[in-house]
Amino acid sequence: MPDLTTNIGGLTLRNPVILASGTVGYGTEYGSLIDLSLVGAIVTKTITLNPREGNRPPRLRETPGGLLNSIGLENVGLEKFLDEKLPMAAGLETELIASIAGADAAEFADLASAVGERDEVSAVEINISCPNVKRARRPLWADPEGIGKVVRSARAATQSTLIVKLSPNVADAQSVAEAAEEAGADALVVANTLTGMRIDVDSMTPALGNVFGGLSGRALLPVNLALTWKIAGSVRLPIIGGGGIASADDALEYILAGATAVQVGTALFKDPGVAASIVHGLTERMIRKEWRTTAEYVGLARKEKEPCLAIKADS
Ligand SMILES: Cc1cc2nc3c(=O)[nH]c(=O)nc-3n(C[C@H](O)[C@H](O)[C@H](O)COP(=O)(O)O)c2cc1C
């Protein structure tokens, strides 16, 4: 059997398939629907220092090829996460990655320190990319200097593996990725949702209560795949690709572009078993191709085209 073990900045996963933040709650909600022992890790819903109710409804809207959401980081807040959610998630048979979002660098540091020291948590994912929270005109996700500050302060606050989740809503994704790398991130998620909207022509009002939402699902795949390709060529960090993955071949596209692991989100809503099918499909493909380890095919599609720094760093 091929070895699907995957290393993400010091964290070893049994395979490269991770369930994305916001699509599996705090882990326990999906225990009866998904056999978590089959996936590499899950990322819990992004938590903030204080509980948040999120945006006003409607907050979900299907669109051809995808889903628009404007949940707005509804979550239980740090205290309840530490006291109630983490102990409940302790028995889950997979690695737990805790996603956090702060209002500023100091808050990111407090959150990273608090969740990073818990035994249940294997890594911390910094969410700088939620498009559903009101911010100044220049959002954090598009500000390399601001990202540098946030990542540096979180880095100083925890020894845990630090993953930074980037946004596709940027003109220069490479500068943003490089800023996160320089500031001490261990890995990058490429990427979160893309800003979008729909209008209800009968009521002549925006379909989402928040007007704008984040586009996820199939339509996002080519966008985030291109970002993965670009960023894999400009940083040495391991990349977790994601956006629109619904099959093993989709996951493989990200890996061939340079991702070391992948995240699956929206596809779980249609078929909670999809992550296990992806792991199974990747295993079958590896057997057919006689690939013994996942590292063998990371970035394979780009090998002849341009040097993939991520591969060089691994080999
Ligand atoms: C309903 C919903 C809620 C989400 N909430 C979060 C969140 O709290 N934190 C986060 O980092 N990403 C969140 N995301 C983004 C996903 O984690 C993922 O990055 C994105 O949906 C793209 O992957 P997909 O096309 O496989 O869903 C959410 C996505 C959806 C659909």
Ligand as a Chemical Component Dictionary entry (heavy atoms), coordinates in Angstrom:
data_LIG
# 
_chem_comp.id                   LIG 
_chem_comp.type                 NON-POLYMER 
_chem_comp.pdbx_formal_charge   0 
_chem_comp.three_letter_code    LIG 
# 
loop_
_chem_comp_atom.comp_id 
_chem_comp_atom.atom_id 
_chem_comp_atom.alt_atom_id 
_chem_comp_atom.type_symbol 
_chem_comp_atom.charge 
_chem_comp_atom.model_Cartn_x 
_chem_comp_atom.model_Cartn_y 
_chem_comp_atom.model_Cartn_z 
_chem_comp_atom.pdbx_ordinal 
LIG C1  C1  C 0 -20.883 27.885 5.261  1  
LIG C2  C2  C 0 -19.407 28.155 5.252  2  
LIG C3  C3  C 0 -18.784 28.646 6.387  3  
LIG C4  C4  C 0 -17.401 28.895 6.391  4  
LIG N1  N1  N 0 -16.805 29.356 7.523  5  
LIG C5  C5  C 0 -15.458 29.525 7.554  6  
LIG C6  C6  C 0 -14.800 29.906 8.754  7  
LIG O1  O1  O 0 -15.395 30.082 9.817  8  
LIG N2  N2  N 0 -13.453 30.075 8.704  9  
LIG C7  C7  C 0 -12.711 29.875 7.557  10 
LIG O2  O2  O 0 -11.479 30.020 7.576  11 
LIG N3  N3  N 0 -13.317 29.493 6.407  12 
LIG C8  C8  C 0 -14.661 29.314 6.385  13 
LIG N4  N4  N 0 -15.268 28.898 5.232  14 
LIG C9  C9  C 0 -14.448 28.686 4.015  15 
LIG C10 C10 C 0 -14.057 27.211 3.852  16 
LIG O3  O3  O 0 -13.274 26.766 4.937  17 
LIG C11 C11 C 0 -13.275 26.984 2.546  18 
LIG O4  O4  O 0 -12.029 27.634 2.645  19 
LIG C12 C12 C 0 -14.001 27.519 1.328  20 
LIG O5  O5  O 0 -15.385 27.223 1.414  21 
LIG C13 C13 C 0 -13.458 26.969 -0.001 22 
LIG O6  O6  O 0 -13.483 25.572 -0.031 23 
LIG P1  P1  P 0 -14.730 24.715 -0.641 24 
LIG O7  O7  O 0 -15.002 25.254 -2.005 25 
LIG O8  O8  O 0 -14.235 23.299 -0.623 26 
LIG O9  O9  O 0 -15.861 24.937 0.281  27 
LIG C14 C14 C 0 -16.642 28.640 5.212  28 
LIG C15 C15 C 0 -17.284 28.147 4.064  29 
LIG C16 C16 C 0 -18.636 27.900 4.063  30 
LIG C17 C17 C 0 -19.273 27.353 2.816  31 
# 
loop_
_chem_comp_bond.comp_id 
_chem_comp_bond.atom_id_1 
_chem_comp_bond.atom_id_2 
_chem_comp_bond.value_order 
_chem_comp_bond.pdbx_ordinal 
LIG C1  C2  SING 1  
LIG C2  C3  SING 2  
LIG C2  C16 DOUB 3  
LIG C3  C4  DOUB 4  
LIG C4  N1  SING 5  
LIG C4  C14 SING 6  
LIG N1  C5  DOUB 7  
LIG C5  C6  SING 8  
LIG C5  C8  SING 9  
LIG C6  O1  DOUB 10 
LIG C6  N2  SING 11 
LIG N2  C7  SING 12 
LIG C7  O2  DOUB 13 
LIG C7  N3  SING 14 
LIG N3  C8  DOUB 15 
LIG C8  N4  SING 16 
LIG N4  C9  SING 17 
LIG N4  C14 SING 18 
LIG C9  C10 SING 19 
LIG C10 O3  SING 20 
LIG C10 C11 SING 21 
LIG C11 O4  SING 22 
LIG C11 C12 SING 23 
LIG C12 O5  SING 24 
LIG C12 C13 SING 25 
LIG C13 O6  SING 26 
LIG O6  P1  SING 27 
LIG P1  O7  DOUB 28 
LIG P1  O8  SING 29 
LIG P1  O9  SING 30 
LIG C14 C15 DOUB 31 
LIG C15 C16 SING 32 
LIG C16 C17 SING 33 
# 
